[in-house]
Amino acid sequence: MSEKTIMLACAAGMSTSLLVERMKQAAITKGKDYEIFAKSTADIDAQLSSADAKPDVLLLGPQVGYMKAEVKAKTDAAGIPMEVINMTDYGMMRGDKVLDAAEALLK
C-alpha cells in the first residue's frame, strides 16, 4: 500500500500524464512509495467521495487554475489539501518540484 496518494486534475491533456511519470521518478529517487495519478476535472467529485481511491492531496493543472475556488470548496469539505501547480514547473515538466509542492501540502 502506498504511503500517500497524489492526484493531479487537468482538462485531460497528455502533458499531465507525462508530469505524473516525472513525479513518480522523483518519488522513487527520494525513496517514497506514493500513488500518483492524473484525472480529468470532471472526475474530481467521484475521486473525493471514493472510499478506496480518495487522494491525500489534489493538484490542479495551471490550465484549469480558474477552477481553484470551486475545487477548493470541495477539497476543504473533504479535508484534502489542494493547490494549483506552478505554471513554470508544469511547463518545464519539473516532476521533482511538483512533488515537493505536493509534499509541502501534506505536512
C-alpha positions in Angstrom: 0.0 0.0 0.0 1.3 3.5 -0.9 2.3 6.0 1.8 0.3 8.8 0.2 -1.9 9.3 -2.9 -1.4 12.4 -5.0 -4.0 13.3 -7.6 -3.4 15.8 -10.5 -6.5 17.2 -12.1 -6.4 18.7 -15.6 -8.5 19.2 -18.7 -7.5 15.7 -19.8 -4.3 16.6 -21.7 -1.4 14.3 -22.3 1.1 16.6 -20.7 -0.2 15.9 -17.2 0.4 12.2 -17.8 4.0 13.0 -18.6 4.3 15.1 -15.5 2.9 12.2 -13.4 5.6 9.9 -14.8 8.3 12.5 -13.9 6.8 12.8 -10.4 6.9 9.0 -10.0 10.5 9.0 -10.9 11.2 11.8 -8.4 9.4 9.8 -5.7 11.5 6.7 -6.4 14.7 8.8 -6.2 13.5 10.1 -2.8 12.7 6.5 -1.7 9.0 7.4 -1.4 6.1 5.0 -2.2 3.4 7.3 -3.5 0.5 6.6 -5.7 0.4 9.4 -8.3 -2.2 9.7 -11.0 -4.0 12.2 -13.2 -7.7 12.6 -13.8 -9.9 15.0 -15.7 -11.5 17.7 -13.6 -14.8 16.0 -14.4 -13.7 13.1 -12.1 -12.9 15.2 -9.1 -16.2 14.6 -7.3 -16.0 10.9 -7.8 -12.4 10.7 -6.5 -13.2 12.8 -3.4 -16.1 10.6 -2.5 -14.3 7.3 -3.2 -13.7 5.2 -0.2 -10.7 3.4 -1.6 -9.1 5.9 -4.0 -9.5 9.2 -2.1 -6.4 11.3 -2.6 -4.3 12.7 0.2 -3.6 15.8 -1.9 -5.0 17.3 -5.1 -3.0 19.4 -7.5 -4.8 21.4 -10.3 -3.1 21.9 -13.6 -2.5 25.5 -14.3 -4.7 25.4 -17.4 -7.7 24.8 -15.1 -6.5 27.1 -12.4 -9.6 29.2 -12.9 -11.5 26.4 -11.1 -9.4 26.8 -7.9 -12.2 28.4 -5.8 -14.8 25.8 -6.8 -12.4 22.8 -6.3 -11.0 24.2 -3.1 -14.5 24.3 -1.6 -14.9 20.6 -2.4 -11.4 19.6 -1.1 -11.8 21.6 2.1 -15.1 19.8 2.7 -13.3 16.5 2.2 -10.3 17.5 4.4 -7.9 17.3 1.5 -5.2 20.0 0.8 -5.3 21.4 -2.7 -3.2 23.9 -4.8 -2.7 24.9 -8.4 0.6 23.6 -9.9 3.2 26.3 -10.5 2.9 27.2 -14.2 6.7 27.2 -14.8 7.2 23.8 -13.1 4.3 22.4 -15.1 5.6 23.8 -18.4 9.1 22.6 -17.8 7.8 19.2 -16.6 9.7 19.5 -13.3 8.3 16.4 -11.6 10.6 16.9 -8.6 9.4 20.4 -8.0 5.8 19.5 -8.3 6.3 16.5 -6.0 8.0 18.9 -3.5 4.9 21.1 -3.7 2.6 18.2 -3.0 4.7 17.0 -0.1 4.6 20.5 1.4 0.8 20.4 1.4 0.8 17.0 3.2 2.6 18.4 6.2 
